[in-house]
Amino acid sequence: MHDCSVHDVEVEFEDYRILYGCAVTECIEYEGGKLYVSNGECGNRVNYCPFCGYKAKVQMKFKK
């Protein structure tokens, strides 16, 4: 199972009134070989890990 994250890295930016966090903090492979990225609030399915380039065993098919 694949599991990458940036949880140990301090990545918050302060701009006066607004705090920005990372858009993606982890990439996890679930049973069945599908990869999902998440920031702890929302997630999306991906074909490749954005941190290390790991390829999902089950690729999404795109419409042409």
MDTraj code that builds the backbone (N, CA, C; nanometers):
import mdtraj as md
import numpy as np

residues = "MET HIS ASP CYS SER VAL HIS ASP VAL GLU VAL GLU PHE GLU ASP TYR ARG ILE LEU TYR GLY CYS ALA VAL THR GLU CYS ILE GLU TYR GLU GLY GLY LYS LEU TYR VAL SER ASN GLY GLU CYS GLY ASN ARG VAL ASN TYR CYS PRO PHE CYS GLY TYR LYS ALA LYS VAL GLN MET LYS PHE LYS LYS".split()
xyz = np.array([
    [0.0833, -0.1192, 0.0000],
    [0.0000, 0.0000, 0.0000],
    [0.0872, 0.1247, 0.0000],
    [0.0489, 0.2222, -0.0775],
    [0.1223, 0.3481, -0.0894],
    [0.0665, 0.4503, 0.0096],
    [0.1563, 0.5267, 0.0748],
    [0.1137, 0.6299, 0.1697],
    [0.2224, 0.7358, 0.1805],
    [0.2015, 0.8524, 0.1191],
    [0.2946, 0.9658, 0.1271],
    [0.2241, 1.0807, 0.1971],
    [0.3004, 1.1630, 0.2707],
    [0.2383, 1.2806, 0.3319],
    [0.3427, 1.3871, 0.3604],
    [0.2951, 1.5076, 0.3891],
    [0.3815, 1.6190, 0.4290],
    [0.3399, 1.6695, 0.5670],
    [0.2854, 1.5803, 0.6503],
    [0.2359, 1.6206, 0.7820],
    [0.3458, 1.6713, 0.8745],
    [0.4699, 1.6287, 0.8568],
    [0.5784, 1.6706, 0.9451],
    [0.6413, 1.8028, 0.9035],
    [0.5928, 1.8633, 0.7964],
    [0.6499, 1.9877, 0.7443],
    [0.5588, 2.1041, 0.7810],
    [0.6169, 2.2116, 0.8308],
    [0.5390, 2.3315, 0.8646],
    [0.5172, 2.4126, 0.7381],
    [0.3938, 2.4158, 0.6884],
    [0.3638, 2.4840, 0.5629],
    [0.2381, 2.5694, 0.5750],
    [0.2450, 2.6726, 0.6543],
    [0.1349, 2.7664, 0.6672],
    [0.1866, 2.9049, 0.6352],
    [0.1112, 2.9795, 0.5571],
    [0.1524, 3.1126, 0.5162],
    [0.0558, 3.2143, 0.5746],
    [0.1097, 3.3177, 0.6374],
    [0.0245, 3.4193, 0.6972],
    [0.0275, 3.5451, 0.6122],
    [-0.0893, 3.5923, 0.5754],
    [-0.1016, 3.7151, 0.4969],
    [-0.2012, 3.8061, 0.5681],
    [-0.1545, 3.8748, 0.6702],
    [-0.2357, 3.9655, 0.7507],
    [-0.3559, 3.8957, 0.8128],
    [-0.4673, 3.8876, 0.7428],
    [-0.5905, 3.8358, 0.8007],
    [-0.6184, 3.6904, 0.7632],
    [-0.5460, 3.6357, 0.6688],
    [-0.5807, 3.5049, 0.6137],
    [-0.4664, 3.4062, 0.6354],
    [-0.4989, 3.2855, 0.6783],
    [-0.4000, 3.1783, 0.6888],
    [-0.4257, 3.0784, 0.5769],
    [-0.3215, 3.0439, 0.5045],
    [-0.3322, 2.9484, 0.3947],
    [-0.2617, 2.8199, 0.4344],
    [-0.3236, 2.7082, 0.4073],
    [-0.2615, 2.5791, 0.4299],
    [-0.2350, 2.5118, 0.2969],
    [-0.1853, 2.3904, 0.3036],
    [-0.1558, 2.3141, 0.1821],
    [-0.2844, 2.2669, 0.1149],
    [-0.2839, 2.2654, -0.0177],
    [-0.3976, 2.2128, -0.0932],
    [-0.4024, 2.0608, -0.0817],
    [-0.2856, 1.9967, -0.0763],
    [-0.2759, 1.8514, -0.0653],
    [-0.1680, 1.8185, 0.0369],
    [-0.2020, 1.7336, 0.1346],
    [-0.1043, 1.6962, 0.2366],
    [-0.0741, 1.5473, 0.2407],
    [-0.1572, 1.4656, 0.1771],
    [-0.1325, 1.3215, 0.1794],
    [-0.1865, 1.2534, 0.0545],
    [-0.1269, 1.1407, 0.0227],
    [-0.1700, 1.0581, -0.0898],
    [-0.1743, 0.9142, -0.0405],
    [-0.2916, 0.8529, -0.0475],
    [-0.3105, 0.7188, 0.0075],
    [-0.3686, 0.6266, -0.0987],
    [-0.3162, 0.5041, -0.1036],
    [-0.3701, 0.4009, -0.1926],
    [-0.4675, 0.3156, -0.1123],
    [-0.5905, 0.3074, -0.1591],
    [-0.6911, 0.2260, -0.0918],
    [-0.6970, 0.0883, -0.1558],
    [-0.7660, -0.0033, -0.0899],
    [-0.7807, -0.1378, -0.1441],
    [-0.8389, -0.1290, -0.2840],
    [-0.7881, -0.2078, -0.3723],
    [-0.8320, -0.2016, -0.5112],
    [-0.7356, -0.1234, -0.5980],
    [-0.6343, -0.0582, -0.5373],
    [-0.5307, 0.0093, -0.6143],
    [-0.5599, 0.1511, -0.6578],
    [-0.6624, 0.2157, -0.6012],
    [-0.6942, 0.3540, -0.6375],
    [-0.6229, 0.4506, -0.5433],
    [-0.5676, 0.5597, -0.5995],
    [-0.4983, 0.6622, -0.5213],
    [-0.5891, 0.7819, -0.4974],
    [-0.5837, 0.8345, -0.3762],
    [-0.6586, 0.9551, -0.3411],
    [-0.5665, 1.0532, -0.2703],
    [-0.5781, 1.1820, -0.3035],
    [-0.5057, 1.2874, -0.2326],
    [-0.6056, 1.3611, -0.1444],
    [-0.5550, 1.4155, -0.0339],
    [-0.6417, 1.4833, 0.0609],
    [-0.5642, 1.5903, 0.1356],
    [-0.6378, 1.6868, 0.1898],
    [-0.5777, 1.7863, 0.2783],
    [-0.6405, 1.7776, 0.4168],
    [-0.7116, 1.6704, 0.4449],
    [-0.7781, 1.6521, 0.5720],
    [-0.9221, 1.7003, 0.5712],
    [-0.9604, 1.7779, 0.4714],
    [-1.0972, 1.8281, 0.4605],
    [-1.1687, 1.7712, 0.3386],
    [-1.0993, 1.7650, 0.2265],
    [-1.1593, 1.7110, 0.1048],
    [-1.0529, 1.6332, 0.0283],
    [-1.0979, 1.5482, -0.0625],
    [-1.0035, 1.4663, -0.1360],
    [-1.0447, 1.4459, -0.2803],
    [-0.9505, 1.3960, -0.3587],
    [-0.9737, 1.3679, -0.5003],
    [-0.8962, 1.2438, -0.5402],
    [-0.9485, 1.1748, -0.6384],
    [-0.8789, 1.0588, -0.6923],
    [-0.7767, 1.1055, -0.7949],
    [-0.6589, 1.0423, -0.7960],
    [-0.5516, 1.0786, -0.8886],
    [-0.4906, 0.9530, -0.9498],
    [-0.4194, 0.9711, -1.0611],
    [-0.3485, 0.8599, -1.1248],
    [-0.2053, 0.8466, -1.0748],
    [-0.1470, 0.9571, -1.0265],
    [-0.0084, 0.9575, -0.9798],
    [0.0028, 1.0334, -0.8485],
    [0.0922, 0.9901, -0.7621],
    [0.1186, 1.0605, -0.6367],
    [0.1913, 1.1912, -0.6684],
    [0.1419, 1.3062, -0.6194],
    [0.2076, 1.4339, -0.6486],
    [0.3400, 1.4524, -0.5754],
    [0.3685, 1.3694, -0.4767],
    [0.4911, 1.3821, -0.3986],
    [0.6062, 1.2985, -0.4536],
    [0.5762, 1.1749, -0.4964],
    [0.6853, 1.0864, -0.5390],
    [0.6665, 1.0278, -0.6789],
    [0.5493, 1.0493, -0.7415],
    [0.5269, 0.9994, -0.8767],
    [0.4768, 0.8568, -0.8855],
    [0.4459, 0.7936, -0.7722],
    [0.3939, 0.6570, -0.7711],
    [0.2693, 0.6479, -0.8593],
    [0.2622, 0.5467, -0.9442],
    [0.1500, 0.5294, -1.0368],
    [0.0433, 0.4398, -0.9738],
    [-0.0823, 0.4846, -0.9798],
    [-0.1930, 0.4051, -0.9261],
    [-0.2061, 0.2746, -1.0041],
    [-0.2337, 0.1668, -0.9326],
    [-0.2516, 0.0375, -0.9981],
    [-0.3771, 0.0376, -1.0847],
    [-0.4775, 0.1142, -1.0439],
    [-0.6010, 0.1290, -1.1214],
    [-0.6085, 0.2735, -1.1679],
    [-0.5882, 0.2945, -1.2973],
    [-0.5879, 0.4290, -1.3551],
    [-0.7301, 0.4733, -1.3895],
    [-0.7556, 0.6040, -1.3754],
    [-0.8835, 0.6602, -1.4191],
    [-0.8830, 0.6682, -1.5711],
    [-0.9961, 0.6449, -1.6300],
    [-1.0093, 0.6571, -1.7749],
    [-1.0718, 0.7922, -1.8053],
    [-1.0134, 0.8659, -1.8981],
    [-1.0627, 0.9979, -1.9349],
    [-1.1414, 0.9908, -2.0650],
    [-1.2495, 1.0677, -2.0712],
    [-1.3286, 1.0749, -2.1940],
    [-1.2601, 1.1680, -2.2919],
    [-1.2670, 1.1327, -2.4192],
    [-1.2067, 1.2168, -2.5232],
    [-1.3115, 1.2971, -2.5935],
])
top = md.Topology()
chain = top.add_chain()
for i, resn in enumerate(residues, 1):
    res = top.add_residue(resn, chain, resSeq=i)
    for name in ("N", "CA", "C"):
        top.add_atom(name, md.element.get_by_symbol(name[0]), res)
traj = md.Trajectory(xyz[None], top)
